[in-house]
Amino acid sequence: MGGFHYMVCCSQVDMRRWLDDLNAAISRAPRYSELSALSLQQPILQAPGQMHYPNTLSHVCWYRNQSVSLTDHITMMENQLSGYLLRKFKNSNGWQRLWVIFTNFCLYFYKTHQEDAPLASLPLLGYTVSVPSFSDPVSCRHVFKLHFKSHVYFFRADSEYTWRRWMEVIRRGVSSPGKIGHLAEDGIIVD
């Protein structure tokens, strides 16, 4: 109580976002002071044999040197989508049809919409979404590309509308508030 805390940010933008979130939390604190501390005292249980996957938001932020603000979380909650897409890896030949859910900064892949557990997940913080370039190994319509460092994925939608919707929702869900542009007619993102 009453001590000082120092924080180091990578940029002025990150510093501003952290300060905004801290000030918002401080202003909300009186409303939550009466809440029970019970939830903080309960141990976190993990079922025997259950594996822990390091895809938590904090792990992804740490390893990808990303920061997520309260505004980003609110934007993410407004930009969720699910549906069938075809997925292709950068060096593969075929397309795999999957039920895909985009929520909480992550794509979850299911064999069908009736599955309970995902086959895999792909945290999208740090990824960019775009249309494939001429040098990419795809020539189909309604394809978008997800790229982070050397990781490249292609996704194909069944219609122009679905393709635009996926690109827009993912772009809004993973972009920083100051970096959001709009999707032009040709699929190029314009600031």
N, C-alpha and C positions, 0 to 999 in steps of 0.2 A: 504494500500500500504506500502510495506517495513516492515510489522510486521512479527512476528514469529507465526508459527502454529505448534502445537505438535500433534502427532498421536500415538496411542497405538495399537499394534497388538498382536494377540494371539500367534504368532510364528514367527520365522525368515523367514520362507517361505512366510507367509502373508506380512511381512514387505518388503521383496524383491519384491514381486508382486506389492504392492502399490507404492514403489519407482520407479519401471520400468514404471508403468502407468502414474505416475505424471511427470516423465521426458519426456515421449512420448507426453503428453499433452502440456507441456511447449514448446517442440520443434515445435509443430504444431501451437501454438498460433499466431505467426505472419501471417500465412495464413488466419486465421479466424477473424482477428481484423477488417477487413472492413465489415464484415457481419452486417446486420441490427439488431438492438436490438428489432425490432418489435415483434418477436415471444416471447420474454421475457416479453413484456408489455401486451400481450393479456391475458385476464382472462381465466381461465379454466372453461368451462361450463359443467354442468351436467344436463341432461334432468330431468324434474320433475318426481318423482316417480322411477327414475332409482337407483338401488341399487349399492352400492360400495362393491366389494369383495376384501378382503385383500390378494389377491394372487399376488400382484405386486412383482417384483424381490426384491425390498428393504425390503418389509415385510418378505418374505421368508428368505432372508439372515439374517435379524435381529433375527427372532425367531429360526432359526436353527443354528445360530452362524457360518454362512458360509460367504465366501468372493469370489467375482467374479472379475476376472481381465479382461483387454482388450484382452489378449490372450485367455481366456476362451470364451469370446464373439465371437472372430474370429473362434475358434474351433467349437463353437455351430452353427455358420452360415454355416459351412461346413458339419454339421452332422444333417440333417433334414430328416424325413421319414414319410410316411403315408401309411395306408393300413388297412385291416380288421384283427382284432385279437379277440380271445376269452379271456374274463377277468373273473377271479375267485377271490373272497375274501378269506382270510385265513380260516374263519369258515363257509363258504357257501358250498353247495353241487353242485350247477349247474354252468354252464359257460354261459356268456352273450356275444353275438357277437356284436362287436362295430367297427365303423370306427375310427381309432386312428391316430392322428397327433402329431408328436413329433417336437416341435420347441420352441425356446427361453427357454430352460431348463424345459420344461413342456410338459406333455401328455394331449391332449385334446380329449375327448370322444364324439362321435356323434352316433346317432342311425344308420344312413346311410351316404354314401359319398355325398348325395344330401342336407343334412341339412345345414342351415346357422349358427345356434348357437349351441355351445357344450352343452351336457347334464351335463358335469362335467369336471373339470380339476384337474391334479395332478402335482404340482411343484416337480421336481425331485432332486433339490439341496439337498445333504446330503444322498440321497438314494444310495444303492449299487445294482448292477444287477448281478445275478448269476444263476446257475442251481439249481433246488430244491434239497434239501438234502433227505436222506432216511426217515427222520422223518416227512417230509412235507406230507400233505394229497393229493398229486397228484401223479399219476402213468402214465400219458400220455406222449407221445413223443412230442418234439418240444415246451417244456415249459420253460419259464424263470421266475425268481422270482425278484421282486423289494422289497427291505426291508429298512426301516428306523425306528429305535427304535422298538416299538411294532406294527408298521404298515407293513403289508405284503400283497402283491398282486401277483397273478400268471397270466401269459399271455401265451396263446398257439397260435402258428403260424400254418399255414396249410402245411408247407413244411420245410425241413431242411435248405434250402437256406434262406427262409424268417426269420426263427428263428435266424440263425446266423447274418443276416443283422440287425435285431432289436437289438440283444444283442450288437453288435459292435457299432452301431450308438448311442444307449443310453449310453453305457459305455464311449465312446469318448466324448459325449455331456455333461456328468455330472462329469467326472473325472477331477481332477486338472492336469495340464500339466506334472508334475513330477510323477504322479501316473498311467500313461497309460501303460498297458501291452498289451498282445495280446491274442486272443482267441485260445486255443489249440484245437486239433481235438475232444476231449471229451467234449468240452464246458467249460472247466475250464480256468479261466483267469490267465495267467502266466506273471510275471514281467520280 
